[in-house]
Amino acid sequence: MRSTITTDPSTSRRRGLRRLPAAVVAGAATLALAACGAATAETGSTTVAETAEVSHEMLSSLDLTSLDTHADEDDLTWDAAEEQSIDLADSGSSSSSSDVTVEDSTVTITAGGVYRVSGNLSDGQLVVAARDDETVTVVLDDASITNSSGTGIAVNSADEVTVFLEDGTENAVSDGSGYEVADDATPVAAIASASDLTIAGSGALTVTGTSNDGISSKDGLAILGGDLTVTAADDAIRGKDYVMITGGTFDLTSGGDAVKSDNYEDTDRGWVLITAGEFSISAGDDGIDAEQAVEIVDGTVDITESVEGIEAQDVMLEGGTVSVTASDDGVNATAATTAEEDADETGADPGAGGEMGGGESDDGSWLSVSDGTLTIDADFDGLDSNGSVALTGGDITISSADNGGDSPVDANGEITLDGATLSANGTEITSADDLGGGMGAGMGGGPGSGERPDGGQQPDSEES
């Protein structure tokens, strides 16, 4: 089932996601309900292309007012009489449903429906293998699943699956290390889905991704609520097509990216949208990373450790409280590149200079701050765009290297400062002309030379 949020085209921008109506955003706060309750899923859209050269053509051809996601309020509404029970136990799991099979320590749901799961599997697996046109809801009710040799919860087939966290319950899912999945369509993760996946409810869920990711979907991932603690060897939360978060509490620790969407093939996919929630993020790579776009409408996002705090081709910060600590750039807008382009860059003449040096041109990326509070502590640039930067609202405080060519705000294209309050390295900035680090700095100014003062490479990173 799919829901569509249509917004007023007059409020749209040339790039990026649509800001959700206030009523829609407010509705996200009601999603943590009891098992028989109802909730409403919200949606967003994005518009970026696989490479910068074609992005503007794609932007003009897409209908940005009616893009949709899989999340549907009907999936979170059911009659208790519809539920089937699954009782997990090392001594032998059981179910009230004939559509559930138990073979050794593997419990498999073979048909659509609502299944309430409780109990403990210290070395087993819950599998969803329904028809591709069926919807499955798994209600976790004090359930714990550990699999030493594979995925804890594996969604192999279904139209879409909802994992609902029962109010007041503690749930846990973890996988083993060094295993391989039989089907490439299923990710390697503690909770792995080959279908659209929704997580909702108000209970607690602890996920440990020992081998690779914590929660990963090869399609879309919508998180509508819950108290989530995710620790992962690679990415904590990943939705290949998109990640939409409308509420919840998140404690994310990752060896790779904490929140990630990496579909670069479809121009309306590869985005992350956050409309609410509280996030504590410690990432070995990026805090929030998307191939196409990241939009934060509201919520509290605290990225305490990262290489780059937020990265996508289009980054739009429209509200909430965001704080970033980064060993590279705080927020980075850069166009996605293909594997072939990456290979060309890797094999380039070492003396040719880095991605940000040597006359780099505007690649069409977009970084905007229009509201909210943004605090950045970065070892390199605070705000960095290979395209343009627009600071039209909000309260922005940046501490950055500000030496050797690294600047509080850096852009290959135009920098606009009009309406935002900006403090950079202890100095209040009132004009884009005072920034100095932008390639096209100045209100209304066109692209500049694109040359960093040191003409050098971005250290310790293949991406700009």
C-alpha positions in Angstrom: 0.0 0.0 0.0 1.2 3.5 -0.8 0.3 6.9 0.5 0.9 10.2 -1.3 1.4 13.6 0.3 0.7 16.4 -2.1 2.1 19.8 -1.4 1.5 23.2 -2.8 3.8 23.7 -5.8 4.2 27.3 -4.8 6.2 26.3 -1.8 8.6 24.1 -3.8 12.2 24.8 -4.6 14.0 24.1 -7.8 15.9 21.3 -6.0 15.3 18.8 -3.3 12.6 17.6 -1.0 9.3 19.2 -0.3 8.7 20.6 3.2 5.8 18.7 4.7 2.7 20.6 5.8 2.6 21.5 9.5 -0.4 19.2 10.1 1.4 16.3 8.6 4.5 16.8 10.7 2.5 17.2 13.8 0.7 13.9 13.1 4.0 12.0 13.3 4.0 12.5 17.1 1.0 10.2 17.4 2.6 7.2 15.9 3.5 5.4 19.1 0.3 3.5 19.9 -0.8 0.2 21.3 -1.0 -2.9 19.1 -4.6 -2.1 18.0 -4.0 1.6 17.6 -3.7 3.6 14.4 -0.9 5.8 13.1 -0.2 7.9 10.1 2.9 7.7 8.0 4.3 10.7 6.3 6.3 11.1 3.1 8.7 13.3 1.2 10.4 13.5 -2.2 13.7 14.3 -3.7 15.1 15.3 -7.0 18.7 14.6 -7.9 20.3 12.7 -10.7 23.1 10.2 -10.9 25.6 12.8 -12.0 25.7 16.5 -11.8 25.7 17.0 -15.5 22.1 15.7 -15.9 20.6 16.7 -12.6 19.0 19.9 -13.8 17.3 18.2 -16.7 16.0 15.6 -14.4 14.8 18.2 -11.9 12.7 19.9 -14.5 11.1 16.6 -15.8 9.9 15.3 -12.4 6.5 15.9 -10.8 7.8 16.9 -7.4 4.4 17.5 -5.8 3.2 13.9 -5.7 6.1 11.5 -5.1 5.3 8.8 -2.5 6.6 6.2 -0.1 5.4 2.8 0.9 4.3 3.8 4.4 0.5 3.7 4.9 -1.5 4.3 8.1 -3.7 1.2 7.2 -0.7 -1.0 7.9 -0.7 0.2 11.5 -4.3 -0.5 12.2 -5.7 -4.0 12.9 -8.2 -5.9 15.0 -6.7 -7.9 17.8 -8.7 -10.9 16.6 -6.6 -10.9 13.4 -3.4 -11.6 15.4 -1.6 -14.9 15.3 0.9 -15.7 18.0 4.5 -16.8 17.7 6.2 -18.0 20.8 10.0 -18.2 20.5 11.9 -20.8 22.6 15.2 -22.5 22.3 13.5 -25.8 23.3 11.1 -25.4 20.4 9.2 -22.4 19.0 5.4 -22.6 18.3 2.7 -20.6 16.6 -1.1 -20.5 16.5 -1.0 -20.0 12.7 -0.8 -22.7 10.0 1.1 -20.1 8.0 4.1 -20.3 10.3 6.6 -23.1 10.0 9.2 -24.1 12.5 12.3 -26.0 11.5 14.9 -26.4 14.2 15.6 -22.9 15.3 14.2 -21.1 12.2 10.7 -19.7 12.4 9.2 -18.7 9.0 6.1 -16.6 8.2 4.8 -17.8 4.9 1.7 -15.6 4.4 0.5 -12.1 5.0 -1.1 -11.2 8.3 -0.4 -9.9 11.8 1.9 -11.9 14.0 2.7 -11.2 17.6 6.2 -12.4 18.5 7.4 -13.0 22.0 10.0 -15.1 23.8 13.7 -15.8 23.2 15.9 -17.4 20.5 19.5 -17.5 21.7 20.6 -18.9 18.3 17.9 -18.8 15.7 16.2 -16.7 13.1 12.8 -15.2 12.2 12.1 -15.3 8.4 9.4 -13.6 6.4 8.7 -15.4 3.1 5.3 -14.2 2.0 4.0 -13.7 -1.5 5.2 -10.5 -3.2 1.7 -9.0 -3.1 1.2 -9.6 0.7 1.7 -7.3 3.7 3.1 -8.7 6.9 3.1 -7.0 10.4 5.4 -8.4 13.0 4.5 -7.2 16.5 7.6 -7.5 18.8 6.3 -8.1 22.3 9.4 -8.7 24.5 11.1 -10.7 21.8 14.8 -11.4 21.6 16.5 -13.0 18.6 20.2 -13.8 18.2 21.7 -15.7 15.3 25.3 -16.6 15.5 25.5 -17.6 11.8 23.2 -15.2 10.0 20.6 -12.5 10.0 18.3 -12.2 13.1 15.2 -11.1 11.2 15.3 -11.8 7.4 12.6 -10.5 5.1 13.1 -12.5 2.0 9.8 -11.7 0.3 6.6 -9.7 0.8 5.1 -6.5 -0.6 6.0 -4.7 2.5 6.7 -5.6 6.2 6.0 -3.6 9.3 7.9 -4.3 12.6 5.7 -2.9 15.4 7.3 -2.3 18.8 4.7 -3.0 21.4 4.4 -0.2 24.0 6.4 -0.9 27.2 8.4 -3.8 25.8 12.1 -4.5 25.4 13.2 -6.2 22.2 16.5 -7.2 20.8 17.9 -8.5 17.5 21.5 -9.4 16.6 23.3 -11.3 13.9 26.6 -13.2 13.7 29.8 -12.4 12.0 31.4 -13.4 8.7 28.3 -15.0 7.1 26.9 -14.7 3.6 23.3 -14.5 2.5 22.1 -16.9 -0.1 20.2 -14.3 -2.1 21.9 -11.1 -3.1 18.5 -9.3 -2.8 18.7 -9.6 1.0 21.2 -7.3 2.8 23.7 -8.5 5.3 22.3 -7.0 8.5 20.8 -8.0 11.9 17.4 -6.9 10.5 17.6 -7.4 6.7 14.8 -6.8 4.2 14.5 -7.3 0.5 11.1 -5.5 0.6 9.9 -2.1 1.9 10.3 -2.0 5.6 8.5 0.1 8.3 9.4 0.3 12.0 6.8 1.8 14.3 5.4 1.7 17.8 6.7 3.0 21.1 8.5 0.0 22.5 12.3 -0.4 22.7 14.5 -2.2 20.1 18.2 -2.9 20.5 19.9 -4.0 17.3 23.5 -5.3 17.0 24.9 -5.6 13.5 28.0 -7.7 14.1 28.8 -8.6 10.5 27.7 -5.5 8.5 24.6 -3.3 9.0 22.1 -2.9 11.8 18.8 -2.4 10.0 18.9 -2.5 6.2 16.3 -2.5 3.4 17.0 -3.0 -0.2 13.9 -0.9 -0.9 12.5 1.9 1.3 12.8 2.2 5.0 10.3 4.2 7.1 10.8 4.6 10.9 7.7 6.1 12.5 8.6 5.7 16.2 10.2 3.6 18.8 13.2 3.7 21.1 16.0 2.4 18.9 19.6 1.5 19.9 21.6 0.3 17.0 25.3 -0.7 16.9 26.7 -1.8 13.6 30.0 -2.8 12.1 29.1 -0.8 9.0 25.9 1.3 8.6 23.4 1.5 11.5 20.3 2.4 9.5 20.1 1.9 5.7 17.3 2.2 3.2 18.6 1.8 -0.3 15.7 3.7 -1.9 15.1 6.1 0.9 15.0 6.5 4.7 12.0 8.4 6.1 12.0 9.1 9.9 9.0 10.8 11.4 9.6 10.2 15.1 11.4 8.1 17.7 14.5 8.1 19.8 17.8 6.9 18.3 21.1 5.9 19.8 23.3 5.0 16.8 26.9 3.8 16.8 28.4 2.7 13.4 31.7 1.8 11.9 30.3 3.3 8.6 27.5 5.7 8.1 24.9 6.0 10.8 21.9 6.8 8.5 22.3 6.0 4.8 20.4 5.9 1.5 22.5 4.8 -1.5 20.4 4.4 -4.6 22.1 6.5 -7.3 20.3 4.8 -10.2 16.8 6.2 -9.7 16.6 10.0 -9.7 13.7 10.1 -7.2 15.4 7.7 -4.7 18.5 7.8 -2.6 17.2 10.3 0.0 16.9 10.8 3.8 14.0 12.8 5.3 13.8 13.5 9.0 10.7 15.3 10.3 11.0 14.5 14.0 13.0 12.4 16.5 15.9 12.6 18.9 19.2 11.3 17.6 22.5 10.6 19.2 25.0 9.5 16.5 28.6 8.3 16.7 29.8 7.3 13.2 33.0 5.9 11.8 32.2 7.6 8.5 29.3 10.0 7.9 26.5 10.7 10.3 23.8 11.0 7.7 24.7 10.2 4.1 22.5 10.0 1.0 23.3 9.8 -2.7 20.7 12.3 -3.6 19.3 14.5 -0.8 19.0 15.0 2.9 16.3 17.1 4.4 15.8 17.8 8.1 12.5 19.5 9.0 12.5 19.1 12.7 13.9 17.1 15.6 17.2 17.0 17.6 20.2 15.5 15.8 23.4 15.3 17.8 26.3 13.9 15.8 29.1 13.6 18.3 31.6 11.8 16.0 31.9 11.6 12.2 34.1 12.1 9.2 31.5 14.3 7.6 28.4 15.0 9.6 25.9 15.2 6.8 26.5 14.5 3.1 24.4 14.4 0.0 24.1 16.2 -3.4 21.3 18.4 -1.9 21.2 19.1 1.8 18.3 21.1 3.3 18.2 22.0 7.0 14.8 23.5 7.6 14.3 23.3 11.4 15.1 21.5 14.6 18.4 21.5 16.4 21.4 19.9 14.7 24.9 19.7 16.1 27.9 18.2 14.2 31.4 17.2 15.2 33.4 16.1 12.1 37.0 15.2 11.4 36.4 16.5 7.8 33.6 18.8 6.6 30.6 19.4 8.9 28.0 19.5 6.2 29.0 18.6 2.6 26.9 19.0 -0.6 28.4 17.1 -3.5 27.1 15.5 -6.6 27.0 11.7 -6.8 29.5 10.0 -9.1 29.3 6.7 -10.9 31.8 3.9 -10.2 33.4 4.7 -13.5 33.9 8.3 -12.6 35.4 7.3 -9.2 37.8 5.0 -11.0 38.8 7.9 -13.3 39.5 10.1 -10.3 41.5 7.4 -8.6 43.7 7.0 -11.6 44.1 10.7 -12.2 47.5 12.4 -12.3 48.6 13.0 -8.7 49.8 16.4 -9.6 46.5 17.5 -11.0 45.1 18.7 -7.6 42.2 17.6 -5.5 38.5 17.7 -6.1 38.1 21.1 -4.5 41.2 22.6 -6.1 42.4 23.7 -9.5 39.3 25.6 -10.8 36.6 23.1 -9.8 33.3 24.3 -11.2 29.8 24.4 -9.8 28.5 20.8 -10.0 24.9 21.7 -9.3 24.9 20.7 -5.6 22.8 22.6 -3.2 23.2 23.3 0.6 20.6 25.4 2.4 19.8 26.4 5.9 16.4 28.1 6.3 15.5 27.6 10.0 16.5 25.9 13.2 19.8 25.8 15.1 22.9 24.4 13.6 26.2 24.0 15.5 29.3 22.7 13.7 32.8 21.8 15.0 34.8 20.6 12.0 38.4 20.0 11.3 38.0 21.3 7.7 35.2 23.3 6.2 32.1 23.9 8.3 29.6 24.1 5.4 31.0 22.9 2.0 29.2 22.7 -1.3 30.5 21.8 -4.7 27.6 23.9 -5.9 25.8 26.7 -4.1 25.0 27.6 -0.5 22.0 29.5 0.7 21.7 30.7 4.3 18.3 32.3 4.6 17.3 31.6 8.2 18.2 29.9 11.4 21.0 30.3 13.9 24.3 28.9 12.7 27.5 28.6 14.7 30.6 27.2 13.0 34.0 26.3 14.4 36.3 25.2 11.6 40.0 25.0 10.6 39.9 28.3 8.8 43.5 27.8 7.7 45.2 26.2 4.7 42.3 26.9 2.5 39.6 25.4 4.8 36.8 27.8 5.6 33.7 28.1 7.7 31.6 28.2 4.5 33.0 27.1 1.2 31.3 26.8 -2.2 32.2 26.3 -5.8 29.2 28.4 -6.8 27.2 31.2 -5.2 27.0 31.8 -1.5 23.9 33.7 -0.3 23.6 35.0 3.3 20.3 36.7 3.8 18.2 36.1 6.9 20.4 33.6 8.8 22.4 34.5 11.9 26.0 33.2 11.3 28.9 33.1 13.8 32.1 31.6 12.3 35.1 31.0 14.5 33.9 33.5 17.0 33.1 36.2 14.5 29.6 37.3 13.6 29.2 37.3 9.8 26.7 39.7 8.3 27.7 39.4 4.6 28.7 36.6 2.3 31.6 38.8 1.2 33.1 38.4 4.6 33.4 34.6 4.4 36.4 34.5 2.1 36.2 30.7 1.6 33.5 30.6 -1.0 34.4 30.2 -4.6 31.6 32.5 -5.6 31.1 34.4 -2.3 28.9 37.4 -2.3 25.2 38.0 -2.4 24.0 37.5 -5.9 27.5 36.6 -7.1 28.1 34.1 -9.8 30.5 31.2 -9.7 34.1 32.1 -8.8 37.3 30.5 -9.9 36.6 27.3 -8.0 40.2 27.3 -6.6 41.1 26.6 -3.0 43.9 28.8 -1.7 46.1 25.8 -1.2 45.1 24.1 -4.4 45.3 20.8 -2.5 43.3 17.7 -1.9 40.7 16.9 0.7 42.8 14.8 3.1 41.8 11.2 4.0 38.7 11.1 1.9 37.9 10.1 -1.7 34.8 12.3 -1.6 34.7 16.0 -1.4 
